C-alpha cells in the first residue's frame, strides 16, 4: 500500500453550510445528483456544484505538488479518472507542456462540456472497467470518484487504477476518523455510496492490492 499524503493541500478551501445541506437533502435530491448530468454540474446548488466553470485559482496551486511528487515531465503520461470538465487536465497540460493527459468520466454531460482544449483527450467510460491496456499511464489520479460506487465496485475501480498505472496513483475518498466526523459526512454527502472509516478504507486497499497513494475528504 502507498502513502497517506495530502497532495491537495494547496487546493483552496471553501466554507460549507453543512446544516443547510442536511435540511434540504432528500432521497430525490441524491438520486438526481447521482446521475451526474446538467443538474449536478450546472443546475441548482441543491443538486451539486450550482455552476461548474473553469477558474485557475483551484488547480493551478495543486499542480506543482503533483508534479514534484510524481516527478512529472513532458515525457510523462497521466489519466484522470472522473475528469469532469477537464479543468485539472487543462492546468496540468499548461504547466507541463508536452505531458500526455487523458480523462474519463461516467457523465456524458461532463464529457460534452469539457473545456475546449481538452475535448480530444477525454471520453465517457466507467471507472470499474477502464478502456486502456495494462500499464498505459505513468500516473493515475482519481479525486472524489471511487467513493461514488458501491463498496464491491470500489474494489473493482481500485484494481483497475492499479492495472493501468505504471508507476503511481493517487485517490481521495470520503472518510471519517470518529463519530463526529461520521455525522458531519452524513450531513454533507450528496453522491458518495461508500463512506468508510479510514482504517476500513486501508483494509480495502490491502484486500484489492491497491498500492497507490491516497488521502481523505472530510468536510
DAZI-V221507 format. One record per helix or strand of 2 or more residues. SS is the DSSP state (~ for helix, > for strand). FROM is the first residue (numbers start at 1). TO is the last residue. If there is no record, write none. Layout:
[[SS;FROM;TO] [SS;FROM;TO]]
This chain:
[[~;18;24] [~;27;33] [~;38;42] [~;45;47] [~;56;70] [>;77;81] [~;87;95] [>;100;105] [~;108;112] [~;116;121] [>;122;124] [>;137;143] [~;146;148] [~;151;164] [>;165;176] [~;179;188] [>;196;197] [~;198;208] [>;213;217]]
